Amino acid sequence: MSGFFGPLDSEGRVPPSQQTRVAAFLISAHGALARQFAFTLPMKLGSAWQTELNAQFYREAEIVSLLMRATAWVPDLALGYMAAAWETAWLPVPAEGIADRSLTGAIHLATLAHAIHAGIRPAALLPVNARADDPFVTALRRIEFENGRLLQAQILFLKGPELMPLRDAVSAALETRHAAVRRLWREALQSVGIAVTNDAER
């Protein structure tokens, strides 16, 4: 196994089989976030955090749209059962020690988004000789840039004064989510011959 995409073709492009598997995983993750942001949004925005949710919904949808167009798709028979496992992993998980149901959903969404944005760094897997103007390469670098921006909103919420009394419960939920996302990401990459290093996971 290699720690990077490849072997690249003669023009410096990522193999279509790796593009397909990685794009499918990212579309599943970011698509789940987009759906959950959409369901969380009220009909009328009444706070700064709700306004941020609205902005994040559109950014997640843009990431999905970008990947759909930038990926060189090929048939992948394993995606059926793999996608089922991924979609199950994004479902809400009850947070222990948090009785306020109004906060439970927001904490689930923020911890899931934090784990996806911070724990998945697809551009770190690109070899230095990857073709810079290839749509897939450009998409992965754009996604990683957007992940850094989106991550700041989750950090502000999770470390905000509203959750201060629940700090231990929030930290435990965040740690659990990060571990689950890292495991799924590592398994998806290993299935196409990519060994994830610590740098690529963080």
Secondary structure by P-SEA (a helix, b strand, c coil): cccccccccccccccaaaaaaaaaaaaaaaaaaaaaaaaacccccccaaaaaaaaaaaaaaaaaaaaacccccccccccaaaaaaaaaaacbbbbcccccccaaaaaaaaaaaaaaacccccccccccccccccaaaaaaaaaaaaaaaaaaaaaaaaaccccccaaaaaaaaaaaaaaaaaaaaaaaaaaacccccccccc
